[in-house]
Amino acid sequence: QVQLVESGGGLVQAGGSLTLSCAASGRTFSAYAMGWFRQAPGKEREFVARIIRSNRRTTYADSVKGRFTISGDNNAKNTVYLQMSSLEPEDTAVYYCAAVREATLSKNPYDYDYWGQGTQVTVSS
């Protein structure tokens, strides 16, 4: 059974930075890509960023380009990070780590196979 465990959320002032981590574990964890989604109160879950495990190619939502950076560890590629800077109150949400088994360019959360429990990020103005 695959598990994704996020950490690193918290409260930060606008303009500040936070780094989220997501560690994947399981007997035979195999995923094409890992990524981050977020969900604010009353809103749908939205794509934030994704990294393809084999070639480390990254994709970002327009709203976070230039402010957020997704990266993976150099060893087992089972850990991904989301470095967030220049945070804005609009970035306040529960952030979820996700992984997809098969090759896809989808940013639809319904196409992702594995999910973490989420970590709260709150940006105060």
OpenMM code with the backbone's topology and positions (N, CA, C; nanometers):
from openmm import Vec3, app, unit

residues = "GLN VAL GLN LEU VAL GLU SER GLY GLY GLY LEU VAL GLN ALA GLY GLY SER LEU THR LEU SER CYS ALA ALA SER GLY ARG THR PHE SER ALA TYR ALA MET GLY TRP PHE ARG GLN ALA PRO GLY LYS GLU ARG GLU PHE VAL ALA ARG ILE ILE ARG SER ASN ARG ARG THR THR TYR ALA ASP SER VAL LYS GLY ARG PHE THR ILE SER GLY ASP ASN ASN ALA LYS ASN THR VAL TYR LEU GLN MET SER SER LEU GLU PRO GLU ASP THR ALA VAL TYR TYR CYS ALA ALA VAL ARG GLU ALA THR LEU SER LYS ASN PRO TYR ASP TYR ASP TYR TRP GLY GLN GLY THR GLN VAL THR VAL SER SER".split()
positions = [
    Vec3(0.0839, -0.1186, 0.0000),
    Vec3(0.0000, 0.0000, 0.0000),
    Vec3(0.0877, 0.1239, 0.0000),
    Vec3(0.0586, 0.2177, -0.0880),
    Vec3(0.1374, 0.3405, -0.0997),
    Vec3(0.0854, 0.4452, -0.0025),
    Vec3(0.1788, 0.5108, 0.0626),
    Vec3(0.1427, 0.6220, 0.1517),
    Vec3(0.2215, 0.7459, 0.1123),
    Vec3(0.1547, 0.8584, 0.1126),
    Vec3(0.2188, 0.9880, 0.0921),
    Vec3(0.1977, 1.0697, 0.2192),
    Vec3(0.3071, 1.1202, 0.2743),
    Vec3(0.2990, 1.1946, 0.3993),
    Vec3(0.3605, 1.3324, 0.3790),
    Vec3(0.2773, 1.4351, 0.3979),
    Vec3(0.3239, 1.5729, 0.3830),
    Vec3(0.3677, 1.6293, 0.5175),
    Vec3(0.4545, 1.7286, 0.5096),
    Vec3(0.4940, 1.8036, 0.6280),
    Vec3(0.5398, 1.9421, 0.5834),
    Vec3(0.5461, 2.0344, 0.6812),
    Vec3(0.6030, 2.1656, 0.6525),
    Vec3(0.5047, 2.2793, 0.6443),
    Vec3(0.3765, 2.2518, 0.6569),
    Vec3(0.2806, 2.3610, 0.6527),
    Vec3(0.2883, 2.4467, 0.7773),
    Vec3(0.2152, 2.5583, 0.7758),
    Vec3(0.2145, 2.6456, 0.8918),
    Vec3(0.1589, 2.7817, 0.8588),
    Vec3(0.1831, 2.8742, 0.9509),
    Vec3(0.1372, 3.0123, 0.9377),
    Vec3(0.2551, 3.1009, 0.9015),
    Vec3(0.2374, 3.1857, 0.8015),
    Vec3(0.3446, 3.2736, 0.7581),
    Vec3(0.2847, 3.4071, 0.7148),
    Vec3(0.3614, 3.5128, 0.7277),
    Vec3(0.3148, 3.6435, 0.6838),
    Vec3(0.3293, 3.6570, 0.5322),
    Vec3(0.2485, 3.7421, 0.4755),
    Vec3(0.2586, 3.7683, 0.3322),
    Vec3(0.4003, 3.8128, 0.2979),
    Vec3(0.4498, 3.7586, 0.1873),
    Vec3(0.5859, 3.7859, 0.1460),
    Vec3(0.6867, 3.6849, 0.1980),
    Vec3(0.6432, 3.6004, 0.2891),
    Vec3(0.7313, 3.5017, 0.3488),
    Vec3(0.7446, 3.3757, 0.2659),
    Vec3(0.8143, 3.2781, 0.3237),
    Vec3(0.8431, 3.1532, 0.2524),
    Vec3(0.8127, 3.0326, 0.3406),
    Vec3(0.7822, 2.9229, 0.2752),
    Vec3(0.7633, 2.7941, 0.3401),
    Vec3(0.8076, 2.6851, 0.2440),
    Vec3(0.8529, 2.5737, 0.2991),
    Vec3(0.8849, 2.4583, 0.2160),
    Vec3(0.8058, 2.3385, 0.2652),
    Vec3(0.7319, 2.2768, 0.1750),
    Vec3(0.6572, 2.1559, 0.2042),
    Vec3(0.7361, 2.0345, 0.1566),
    Vec3(0.7210, 1.9245, 0.2282),
    Vec3(0.7843, 1.7991, 0.1897),
    Vec3(0.6789, 1.6909, 0.1783),
    Vec3(0.7053, 1.5944, 0.0916),
    Vec3(0.6151, 1.4802, 0.0759),
    Vec3(0.7003, 1.3565, 0.0568),
    Vec3(0.6829, 1.2611, 0.1470),
    Vec3(0.7578, 1.1361, 0.1397),
    Vec3(0.6644, 1.0225, 0.1018),
    Vec3(0.7030, 0.9492, 0.0003),
    Vec3(0.6238, 0.8350, -0.0454),
    Vec3(0.6848, 0.7061, 0.0046),
    Vec3(0.6009, 0.6147, 0.0448),
    Vec3(0.6489, 0.4848, 0.0898),
    Vec3(0.5507, 0.3774, 0.0462),
    Vec3(0.5991, 0.2549, 0.0447),
    Vec3(0.5153, 0.1440, 0.0021),
    Vec3(0.6031, 0.0372, -0.0568),
    Vec3(0.5496, -0.0818, -0.0612),
    Vec3(0.6308, -0.1951, -0.1052),
    Vec3(0.6854, -0.1751, -0.2461),
    Vec3(0.6026, -0.1291, -0.3346),
    Vec3(0.6471, -0.1127, -0.4735),
    Vec3(0.5975, 0.0204, -0.5265),
    Vec3(0.6437, 0.1273, -0.4616),
    Vec3(0.5994, 0.2581, -0.5074),
    Vec3(0.6533, 0.2866, -0.6460),
    Vec3(0.5642, 0.3087, -0.7376),
    Vec3(0.6029, 0.3390, -0.8742),
    Vec3(0.5071, 0.4436, -0.9263),
    Vec3(0.5584, 0.5549, -0.9621),
    Vec3(0.4722, 0.6615, -1.0115),
    Vec3(0.5409, 0.7335, -1.1254),
    Vec3(0.4629, 0.7769, -1.2215),
    Vec3(0.5151, 0.8549, -1.3328),
    Vec3(0.5533, 0.9957, -1.2862),
    Vec3(0.4679, 1.0527, -1.2041),
    Vec3(0.4921, 1.1894, -1.1580),
    Vec3(0.4363, 1.2084, -1.0183),
    Vec3(0.4920, 1.3054, -0.9484),
    Vec3(0.4397, 1.3486, -0.8188),
    Vec3(0.4119, 1.4971, -0.8268),
    Vec3(0.3142, 1.5399, -0.7512),
    Vec3(0.2784, 1.6799, -0.7612),
    Vec3(0.2108, 1.7319, -0.6372),
    Vec3(0.1728, 1.8589, -0.6454),
    Vec3(0.1036, 1.9265, -0.5363),
    Vec3(-0.0245, 1.9897, -0.5899),
    Vec3(-0.1285, 1.9748, -0.5099),
    Vec3(-0.2557, 2.0411, -0.5339),
    Vec3(-0.2900, 2.1204, -0.4083),
    Vec3(-0.3863, 2.2096, -0.4186),
    Vec3(-0.4314, 2.2824, -0.3009),
    Vec3(-0.5811, 2.3053, -0.3086),
    Vec3(-0.6396, 2.3204, -0.1908),
    Vec3(-0.7828, 2.3438, -0.1836),
    Vec3(-0.8116, 2.4466, -0.0758),
    Vec3(-0.8660, 2.5587, -0.1166),
    Vec3(-0.9060, 2.6639, -0.0244),
    Vec3(-1.0518, 2.6410, 0.0152),
    Vec3(-1.0933, 2.6961, 0.1280),
    Vec3(-1.2322, 2.6775, 0.1724),
    Vec3(-1.3321, 2.7233, 0.0674),
    Vec3(-1.4269, 2.6369, 0.0376),
    Vec3(-1.5307, 2.6710, -0.0583),
    Vec3(-1.4887, 2.6628, -0.2029),
    Vec3(-1.3669, 2.6183, -0.2286),
    Vec3(-1.3180, 2.6106, -0.3660),
    Vec3(-1.2827, 2.4672, -0.4004),
    Vec3(-1.2707, 2.4421, -0.5305),
    Vec3(-1.2318, 2.3096, -0.5758),
    Vec3(-1.0807, 2.2912, -0.5606),
    Vec3(-1.0411, 2.1661, -0.5548),
    Vec3(-0.8986, 2.1352, -0.5477),
    Vec3(-0.8344, 2.1731, -0.6814),
    Vec3(-0.7208, 2.2427, -0.6736),
    Vec3(-0.6568, 2.2887, -0.7959),
    Vec3(-0.5109, 2.2458, -0.8019),
    Vec3(-0.4655, 2.2293, -0.9263),
    Vec3(-0.3276, 2.1914, -0.9529),
    Vec3(-0.2331, 2.3044, -0.9163),
    Vec3(-0.1192, 2.2686, -0.8578),
    Vec3(-0.0168, 2.3673, -0.8234),
    Vec3(0.1118, 2.3413, -0.9028),
    Vec3(0.1646, 2.2201, -0.8923),
    Vec3(0.2911, 2.1892, -0.9592),
    Vec3(0.3073, 2.0384, -0.9696),
    Vec3(0.3916, 1.9970, -1.0646),
    Vec3(0.4148, 1.8555, -1.0863),
    Vec3(0.5589, 1.8345, -1.1311),
    Vec3(0.6179, 1.7194, -1.0942),
    Vec3(0.7503, 1.6828, -1.1413),
    Vec3(0.7466, 1.5380, -1.1897),
    Vec3(0.7987, 1.5162, -1.3085),
    Vec3(0.8083, 1.3815, -1.3629),
    Vec3(0.9326, 1.3161, -1.3038),
    Vec3(0.9159, 1.1976, -1.2482),
    Vec3(1.0238, 1.1368, -1.1714),
    Vec3(1.1428, 1.0980, -1.2577),
    Vec3(1.1193, 1.0551, -1.3801),
    Vec3(1.2294, 1.0040, -1.4625),
    Vec3(1.3211, 1.1142, -1.5132),
    Vec3(1.2644, 1.2255, -1.5553),
    Vec3(1.3479, 1.3302, -1.6157),
    Vec3(1.3419, 1.4631, -1.5404),
    Vec3(1.2664, 1.4649, -1.4295),
    Vec3(1.2562, 1.5835, -1.3426),
    Vec3(1.1957, 1.7051, -1.4140),
    Vec3(1.1238, 1.6809, -1.5208),
    Vec3(1.0569, 1.7913, -1.5890),
    Vec3(0.9444, 1.8441, -1.5006),
    Vec3(0.9338, 1.9747, -1.4908),
    Vec3(0.8362, 2.0363, -1.4008),
    Vec3(0.7306, 2.1159, -1.4771),
    Vec3(0.6141, 2.1264, -1.4154),
    Vec3(0.5028, 2.2051, -1.4682),
    Vec3(0.4401, 2.2797, -1.3517),
    Vec3(0.4001, 2.4052, -1.3776),
    Vec3(0.3428, 2.4882, -1.2712),
    Vec3(0.2105, 2.5510, -1.3161),
    Vec3(0.1256, 2.5762, -1.2192),
    Vec3(0.0084, 2.6584, -1.2444),
    Vec3(0.0547, 2.8017, -1.2669),
    Vec3(-0.0163, 2.8752, -1.3499),
    Vec3(0.0222, 3.0131, -1.3791),
    Vec3(0.0270, 3.0980, -1.2522),
    Vec3(-0.0596, 3.0679, -1.1580),
    Vec3(-0.0702, 3.1504, -1.0379),
    Vec3(0.0515, 3.1397, -0.9463),
    Vec3(0.1340, 3.0365, -0.9663),
    Vec3(0.2492, 3.0192, -0.8769),
    Vec3(0.3829, 3.0262, -0.9508),
    Vec3(0.3797, 3.0390, -1.0821),
    Vec3(0.5043, 3.0448, -1.1591),
    Vec3(0.5918, 3.1595, -1.1110),
    Vec3(0.7192, 3.1282, -1.0940),
    Vec3(0.8135, 3.2293, -1.0486),
    Vec3(0.8188, 3.2453, -0.8985),
    Vec3(0.7233, 3.1863, -0.8271),
    Vec3(0.7206, 3.1961, -0.6810),
    Vec3(0.7423, 3.0615, -0.6140),
    Vec3(0.6920, 2.9544, -0.6765),
    Vec3(0.7031, 2.8206, -0.6201),
    Vec3(0.7994, 2.7371, -0.7036),
    Vec3(0.8694, 2.6457, -0.6351),
    Vec3(0.9602, 2.5538, -0.7039),
    Vec3(0.9377, 2.4134, -0.6512),
    Vec3(0.9122, 2.3199, -0.7412),
    Vec3(0.8983, 2.1791, -0.7033),
    Vec3(1.0279, 2.1072, -0.7373),
    Vec3(1.0700, 2.0186, -0.6493),
    Vec3(1.1922, 1.9433, -0.6735),
    Vec3(1.1800, 1.8064, -0.6090),
    Vec3(1.2703, 1.7165, -0.6502),
    Vec3(1.2704, 1.5826, -0.5938),
    Vec3(1.4060, 1.5507, -0.5349),
    Vec3(1.4095, 1.4515, -0.4487),
    Vec3(1.5384, 1.4149, -0.3909),
    Vec3(1.6223, 1.3425, -0.4957),
    Vec3(1.7494, 1.3289, -0.4692),
    Vec3(1.8415, 1.2764, -0.5692),
    Vec3(1.8569, 1.1246, -0.5643),
    Vec3(1.8025, 1.0633, -0.4593),
    Vec3(1.8270, 0.9213, -0.4429),
    Vec3(1.7102, 0.8368, -0.4942),
    Vec3(1.6211, 0.8042, -0.4086),
    Vec3(1.5133, 0.7136, -0.4474),
    Vec3(1.4009, 0.7824, -0.5216),
    Vec3(1.4078, 0.9141, -0.5293),
    Vec3(1.3038, 0.9917, -0.5979),
    Vec3(1.1684, 0.9701, -0.5347),
    Vec3(1.1682, 0.9369, -0.4076),
    Vec3(1.0415, 0.9151, -0.3396),
    Vec3(0.9997, 1.0333, -0.2539),
    Vec3(1.0740, 1.1403, -0.2602),
    Vec3(1.0420, 1.2597, -0.1836),
    Vec3(1.0366, 1.3796, -0.2773),
    Vec3(0.9336, 1.4590, -0.2619),
    Vec3(0.9240, 1.5832, -0.3378),
    Vec3(0.9084, 1.6993, -0.2422),
    Vec3(0.9542, 1.8150, -0.2872),
    Vec3(0.9483, 1.9357, -0.2074),
    Vec3(0.8766, 2.0445, -0.2869),
    Vec3(0.8150, 2.1335, -0.2140),
    Vec3(0.7552, 2.2512, -0.2759),
    Vec3(0.8047, 2.3729, -0.1995),
    Vec3(0.8981, 2.4449, -0.2616),
    Vec3(0.9488, 2.5668, -0.2017),
    Vec3(0.8581, 2.6812, -0.2456),
    Vec3(0.8011, 2.7485, -0.1467),
    Vec3(0.7067, 2.8562, -0.1748),
    Vec3(0.7635, 2.9873, -0.1218),
    Vec3(0.7718, 3.0853, -0.2075),
    Vec3(0.8213, 3.2154, -0.1662),
    Vec3(0.7251, 3.3244, -0.2133),
    Vec3(0.7471, 3.4441, -0.1639),
    Vec3(0.6584, 3.5570, -0.1954),
    Vec3(0.5125, 3.5171, -0.1764),
    Vec3(0.4858, 3.4522, -0.0648),
    Vec3(0.3517, 3.4005, -0.0403),
    Vec3(0.2514, 3.5138, -0.0250),
    Vec3(0.1308, 3.4854, -0.0740),
    Vec3(0.0213, 3.5818, -0.0702),
    Vec3(-0.0953, 3.5210, 0.0064),
    Vec3(-0.1808, 3.6048, 0.0641),
    Vec3(-0.2980, 3.5495, 0.1343),
    Vec3(-0.3800, 3.4550, 0.0462),
    Vec3(-0.3792, 3.4791, -0.0849),
    Vec3(-0.4528, 3.3917, -0.1769),
    Vec3(-0.3938, 3.2513, -0.1862),
    Vec3(-0.2742, 3.2323, -0.1336),
    Vec3(-0.2123, 3.0998, -0.1331),
    Vec3(-0.2608, 3.0156, -0.0148),
    Vec3(-0.3384, 3.0741, 0.0739),
    Vec3(-0.3902, 3.0010, 0.1895),
    Vec3(-0.4793, 2.8867, 0.1440),
    Vec3(-0.4450, 2.7654, 0.1886),
    Vec3(-0.5187, 2.6461, 0.1469),
    Vec3(-0.4611, 2.5251, 0.2185),
    Vec3(-0.5297, 2.4132, 0.2052),
    Vec3(-0.4718, 2.2850, 0.2417),
    Vec3(-0.3974, 2.2342, 0.1180),
    Vec3(-0.2724, 2.2027, 0.1359),
    Vec3(-0.1889, 2.1552, 0.0260),
    Vec3(-0.1775, 2.0033, 0.0333),
    Vec3(-0.2022, 1.9396, -0.0809),
    Vec3(-0.2005, 1.7943, -0.0886),
    Vec3(-0.0917, 1.7470, -0.1836),
    Vec3(-0.0198, 1.6459, -0.1407),
    Vec3(0.0742, 1.5775, -0.2272),
    Vec3(-0.0009, 1.4681, -0.3014),
    Vec3(0.0352, 1.4454, -0.4273),
    Vec3(-0.0324, 1.3437, -0.5070),
    Vec3(0.0664, 1.2764, -0.6000),
    Vec3(0.0303, 1.1575, -0.6444),
    Vec3(0.1140, 1.0850, -0.7387),
    Vec3(0.0252, 1.0132, -0.8403),
    Vec3(0.0756, 1.0035, -0.9615),
    Vec3(0.0012, 0.9373, -1.0679),
    Vec3(0.0879, 0.8256, -1.1245),
    Vec3(0.0275, 0.7095, -1.1471),
    Vec3(0.1043, 0.5928, -1.1914),
    Vec3(0.1431, 0.6006, -1.3387),
    Vec3(0.0497, 0.6368, -1.4223),
    Vec3(0.0712, 0.6311, -1.5668),
    Vec3(0.1056, 0.7692, -1.6223),
    Vec3(0.1739, 0.7681, -1.7346),
    Vec3(0.2128, 0.8926, -1.7995),
    Vec3(0.0885, 0.9730, -1.8377),
    Vec3(0.0871, 1.0989, -1.7951),
    Vec3(-0.0245, 1.1858, -1.8267),
    Vec3(0.0194, 1.3302, -1.8140),
    Vec3(-0.0446, 1.4173, -1.8903),
    Vec3(-0.0222, 1.5609, -1.8769),
    Vec3(-0.1360, 1.6259, -1.7993),
    Vec3(-0.2242, 1.5420, -1.7466),
    Vec3(-0.3432, 1.5938, -1.6806),
    Vec3(-0.3094, 1.6727, -1.5550),
    Vec3(-0.3871, 1.7792, -1.5342),
    Vec3(-0.3793, 1.8570, -1.4114),
    Vec3(-0.5078, 1.8368, -1.3308),
    Vec3(-0.5870, 1.7395, -1.3715),
    Vec3(-0.7130, 1.7109, -1.3049),
    Vec3(-0.6861, 1.6213, -1.1846),
    Vec3(-0.7262, 1.6634, -1.0673),
    Vec3(-0.6975, 1.5814, -0.9491),
    Vec3(-0.7601, 1.4421, -0.9566),
    Vec3(-0.8670, 1.4275, -1.0314),
    Vec3(-0.9322, 1.2967, -1.0412),
    Vec3(-0.8466, 1.1947, -1.1164),
    Vec3(-0.7470, 1.2416, -1.1872),
    Vec3(-0.6587, 1.1515, -1.2613),
    Vec3(-0.5398, 1.1032, -1.1800),
    Vec3(-0.5263, 1.1515, -1.0569),
    Vec3(-0.4146, 1.1116, -0.9723),
    Vec3(-0.4557, 0.9963, -0.8814),
    Vec3(-0.3616, 0.9045, -0.8597),
    Vec3(-0.3938, 0.7778, -0.7952),
    Vec3(-0.3725, 0.7770, -0.6444),
    Vec3(-0.2735, 0.8491, -0.5970),
    Vec3(-0.2382, 0.8457, -0.4558),
    Vec3(-0.2402, 0.9871, -0.3988),
    Vec3(-0.2834, 0.9978, -0.2724),
    Vec3(-0.2954, 1.1282, -0.2076),
    Vec3(-0.2449, 1.1234, -0.0653),
    Vec3(-0.1873, 1.2347, -0.0229),
    Vec3(-0.1540, 1.2514, 0.1166),
    Vec3(-0.2727, 1.3068, 0.1923),
    Vec3(-0.2527, 1.3279, 0.3209),
    Vec3(-0.3620, 1.3735, 0.4065),
    Vec3(-0.3794, 1.5244, 0.4026),
    Vec3(-0.2818, 1.5948, 0.3494),
    Vec3(-0.2901, 1.7398, 0.3385),
    Vec3(-0.2217, 1.8104, 0.4536),
    Vec3(-0.1713, 1.9296, 0.4246),
    Vec3(-0.1087, 2.0121, 0.5271),
    Vec3(-0.1555, 2.1567, 0.5060),
    Vec3(-0.1907, 2.2220, 0.6159),
    Vec3(-0.2480, 2.3566, 0.6078),
    Vec3(-0.1388, 2.4612, 0.5909),
    Vec3(-0.1582, 2.5498, 0.4957),
    Vec3(-0.0735, 2.6673, 0.4775),
    Vec3(-0.1628, 2.7897, 0.4921),
    Vec3(-0.1270, 2.8768, 0.5843),
    Vec3(-0.2039, 2.9986, 0.6074),
    Vec3(-0.1117, 3.1186, 0.5929),
    Vec3(-0.1497, 3.2106, 0.5062),
    Vec3(-0.0699, 3.3309, 0.4814),
    Vec3(-0.1496, 3.4506, 0.5316),
    Vec3(-0.0940, 3.5194, 0.6275),
    Vec3(-0.1629, 3.6356, 0.6848),
    Vec3(-0.1193, 3.7636, 0.6144),
    Vec3(-0.2127, 3.8568, 0.6070),
    Vec3(-0.1826, 3.9829, 0.5372),
    Vec3(-0.1267, 4.0871, 0.6323),
] * unit.nanometer
topology = app.Topology()
chain = topology.addChain("A")
for resn in residues:
    res = topology.addResidue(resn, chain)
    for name in ("N", "CA", "C"):
        topology.addAtom(name, app.Element.getBySymbol(name[0]), res)
